Amino acid sequence: MAKKTTLFDSAVYLDSREAIGAYLEEAMETDDPAFIAHALGQVARARGMAEIAKKSGLSRESLYKALSVGGNPEFGTVLKVMHALGLELSISPSKRRKVVRRTKPPVRAAA
């Protein structure tokens, strides 16, 4: 007898702030911009794309397109969606990469 399978939908499991945080942290660790945008789209879909569109001031259709697997959202779009989701972006030193250090002091502009 053939087994029936269904597609995995990660949005179904994004039902808490903790799950969303862990999911997006893992997405960020891939360093894959397309996957990160898709992950953000999954979170938006889990929370209700129409509501996120309303809060972000963007159309629902443009969000689906920008946050799809093949989408390439502008950084401003990413920030608007994050704010609509109640998320904020923070920066910290990488644990995986060395910091590039200058070998010469920065050039000062003439006054």
N, C-alpha and C positions, 0 to 999 in steps of 0.2 A: 504494500500500500504506500502510495506517495505521501510524503510529509508536506503539509501546507505551511508556508512561511509568510511572514509579514515584514514590511520594512520597519526598521528601528526608527523611532521618533524621539529624539533626546528631549524635545520640548515637554513631553509628558512628565519627565522626571524633574523638571526645573520648577519645583513647587515651594521652594523656600529661599530665603536670602542666602543661607549657607550653601545650598546646592548650586545656586546661580554663581556665587563667588568662586566656589571650587571649580565649576565648569569653565568660567572665563579665565581663571588663573592657569588652568591646564591648557586652554586654547592659546594664551599668550606665550606659554613655554614652547610652543611649536615653532614660533618665529615665522609662521606662514600667514601672510596678510589675508589671503582668501579664506583660510579656515577661521581666522579670528573674526572677520566680517560675518561669515556664516554663523559662527557661534553666537555673536551678538544678535543676529537675526533670529536664531532659535530662542534666545531669551526674550526678545521682543514678541515673538509669536506666542510664547508661553504666557506672557503677561497680557496679551491682547494687542494685536498689531494696530487695530483701529484706534485704540486709546493712546498708544505710543505715537501714532501719526498725529493725533490731535494735540497731544502735549508738546511734541517736537516742532509742530508747524510744518511738517512735511506730508506729502500725500502718501496714502497707504500703498499705492501702486509703486511709487518711487522707492519706498522703503523695502518692499519685497524684492525689487530689482537690485537695489544697491547692496542688500544684505544676503543675497543668494550666493551659491557656491561660485558662480562666475562673475559676481558683482565686484565692483571696484569703487567703494564709496569714498567720497572726499572726507578729509579729516573733520571738517565742520559737521558733516552728517553724522559721523561716529560720535562726536561730542554731543550733538543734539539728542541722539538716541540714548546715550548714556545718561544724560541729565534727565530725560523723560522717564528712564527706568529707575532713577534715584541712585545712580552709580557715579563715582568720580574716578578719575584717572590719577594715579600717583606714580612717581618715578623714584626708583632706588637703584643703587649701584648693583650691577650684575654680579651674580655669584659665579657665573660661568666664564666670563671674559675678563681679560685684563683691561685696565683703563689705559687709553692712549695718552701718553705724556708728551708734552712739548719738549723738544731738545733745545729750542731757542726761546728767549722771552718774547711775548707778543709785541708787535710793532705798534707804537703809540702814534696816533694821528697828530699832525702838527696843529698847534693852537692858533 
